[in-house]
Every structure is written in C-alpha cells, then in structure tokens.
C-alpha cells in the first residue's frame, strides 16, 4: 500500500469536517466526554476528529447518527466549501 501525502485540498476538507463537528458539539452545549459516552465513541476519538487528526468514515457516520444529520449533509458542506 502506498503512502499518500495529504494535499492542501484534503487538509482543507479535514479542517471543514473538524470544525463542523466541533460547532455541532458547541451548539448542543456538550463536552467531548458527553458526546463520546452518548455516541459510543472514545473521548480521544472525538478529540482527534476536532483536531483534524485522521479518522474513519465509519466514525463520521456514527457522529452523523448521533447528531441526527444525514451523511449527505456533511458531504455537501465539504463539497460546497471546496468549490
């Protein structure tokens, strides 16, 4: 498997996702611990997402489910911001 450098575009997409989920959490007035406990994810996972560290698509789907937003909404936000 080849190592892939994260380009500027991908870095921007990661930042958009991170900011999106951080703002959702702030909007719900929740701590990372509360989101972790209620979503079934580890607090470190929530922190990793919010600090643009690597995360899986499955993790994003779990957070979309937790916040009750369709994954298509997240993807459309990324798509619109990159254009």
N, C-alpha and C positions, 0 to 999 in steps of 0.2 A: 504494500500500500504506500502510495506516495504521500509525502508531507506536502500540504498545501499552505502556501503563505496566505494570510488573511489580507486581502486587498483593502484599499480605502473604502470601497463600496461595502464590503462585508463588515468592516469595522463600524461604518455608519449604521448599517442595519442592526448590528448587535446593540449599539447605543440606543437606537429607537425602541427596540424591544425592552431593554433595561429600563429606560425612562418610562415607557408605557406601563409596565407592571409596578414600578415604584409609585407612579402617580395614582394608579388604581388603589394601591395599598394605603397611600396617604389619604385619598378621597374617602376610603372606608374607615379611616382613623384606626388602622390596625398596626400592630407591631409585626416584625418578621416572625417572631415566635408564634403569635396568634395565627398568622397565615400558614405557617408550617404545620402547626397542630391541626388546624381545620382542613387543610388540603392533603394531609398525609405525606407531605414532603419534609425533608430535614431543614432546619433553620439555615444551615450552611448553603443549602441549595438555593434558598430564597436570596440569600446574600450574594451568591455567585451570579445569579440572574441580574440582580440590581447593580452589580459592579462590572457588568459586561464580560464576565468570565464565560467560558464555554458551557453550554447546556444543551440538552437533547430536545428534540421536537416533542417527544412524549411528555417531558416535563412542562413544556409550554402548553400542551393540550390539557394537562392536569390543572394548570393555573387558569386556563380559559374556562374550564368546567367549574372551578372554584368560584371565579368571579362571574360566572354565568354569562359569558360573552362567546359568540361563535368564533371559531378559529379564523374564519374568513375575514372577520373584522380586524383581527390582528394583522393578517397578511395584507389586507387592503391598506391599512395605515402605513405599513412598511413600503408597499408599492407606491403609494401616493407621494410619500416623503422623498423617495429616491429619484423620482422623475424630475 
